[in-house]
C-alpha cells in the first residue's frame, strides 16, 4: 500500500502526495539544509529554514520564496477521517487512547522522567503502529496498561505529573 501525505502550505493551499510521487522527484543534497530539486524539467533551489519535527511543520525557502508547510501522514489523515483528534483525546497530565487498539509496548515506568516528545507507548490501531509521545516535560505518575492489553477510545493509558 502506497503511503499518502497531505501538505498544507501557508494555511491556504492543500496538496496530497503519495510516496511514489515523492520518489519521482530528482533531489540532490547540497548541504544538510539545502537541496536542489528537479521536477518536470523545472529546477528549484530549496532550503529548510526552521523545523518542528513533533508538530510536522517546516519553514522552507524555495527559489527565494518562503513557505510555511504542515505535513500530515497516514495516521494523521486516518484520525481526521474518523473525526477524532489526538490533541482533544489527550490532556497534558493524562495520556488517553486516541482510538481503540492493542498496546504493543509500554516504554516508560512509574517514576520515569520524560521530556516533550519522548516515546511513551506503542498502540496498534487498524493495522498501524502508533507511538504516543509525551506532550510536555514531566514524571510518569501511573501506567494503567500493559503490553498486549486491548484498549478503548479515551481509555486512560498514562498519567503524568
N, C-alpha and C positions, 0 to 999 in steps of 0.2 A: 504494500500500500504506500503510495506516494505521500510524503508529509506535506501539509498545507500551512501557509503562513499568511496572516493579514497584516499589512503595513499601513499605518496611519501617518500621513505627512502633514506637519503644521496644523494639526487638528482640523484640517479642511478636506483632504483627499484620502481615499482609502483604495488600496490595491490588494489583490490576492495573488499569491505565487505558490507554485508547487516546488518541491525540492528539485524536480527535474528541470524546471525553468531556470532556477538559480544556477544549477550545474552547467547550463549552456553559456553562462557569462564567461568571457575571457578576462580573468583578473590577474594582474601582476602586482605583487607586493613591492613597493618602493622603500618603505620603512615600516616600523611597527604600527604607525597610524595613517600612512599614506598608501594609496593604491591607484593603479592605472587600470581602467575598465574599458573593454571594447564590447559594444552591443550593437548589432545590426549595422556594422561599419561606422559607428559613431564612437569617438574617443571621449572619455571622461576622466578628469583628474579628481580624485576623491581624497578627503582627509577626515578622519574621525577626530572631532574636537573635544567632545565630552561623552562619557558613558555612565549609565546607571544600570548595571547588569541585573540587579534584583528586580527593577521595575521594567526592564527590557526597553529602555528609552535611550536614545542617542542623539547627539548633535553632530551633523555631518555637513561638510563643505564639499559641494560638487561644482566644479568649474566656477569658482568664486561666489556661488550662491550658498547660503546657509539654510539647512533644513532641520526641523525637529522631527524625529522619527520614533514611533512607538510600534513595537513588533508583538504580535500575538501568535503563539504557536498552536499546535493541535489541541492541547489541553485547554488553553485559554478559549479557543473557539468552541470546544465542546461545552465548557461550563457556561459560556454566553448563550449557546443554542438551547441548553437545558433551562435557561432562565435562572441560573444560580450565580453566585458571586463569591469568590474566595474571600474578598475583603469583608463582605457582610456576614460570612459564616465564622469569622474569627474576630475575637476581641483581643486586645493586646495581652491580657493575662490568661485568656482561655483559648486554647487551640482546639477547634472543633472540626469534625469531619465535614468537608465541603460537599460530599456526596457519599452514598453508600459504597462500601467496598471491603477489601480484605487487607489487614495490616501485614505487610511483608517483612518489615523490620522496624524495630524501635532503636534509635541511635543515641538516646540520652537516658540518664537515670536520675532519680530524685537527688537533688543537691548539686547537679551539674550546673556550671556557669556557662551561659551561651551568649553569643553576640548576634545582633541583627543579621539574618541571612544564613546562620548556621543550620545545618540539616537536623531535623528532629526525628522524623519517621518517614517510612515509605508506605504509601497507600496504593493498592491496586484497585482501579475502578474502570469498568468497561474495557478490560484487557489492556489498560495503560498504567504504567507505573508513575506515580506522582509523589515527589519528595516535598513534604511540607517543611517550611523553614520558620525560624524564629522571626517574629515581627519587630522585635526590639531586643536590647540587651536585658538579661535577667538571669534568674536562678530557677531551675526546674523544681516546682513545689510538689507536684504529684504527676504520676503517669498512670492513666486509667485503662490502658490497653496493653495487650501482649502480642507478640509475634504469632500470626495465624488466626487472630480473632477477627470475626466479621463485625463491621460497624455500620450504623445507620447515619443518614444525613443529620448534621448538627449534634451528633453524639460527642461528649467531652472526651478528648484524647489526652491532652497535656495541660496542666495548669502551671502558670508561671507566676513568680513574684518579683 
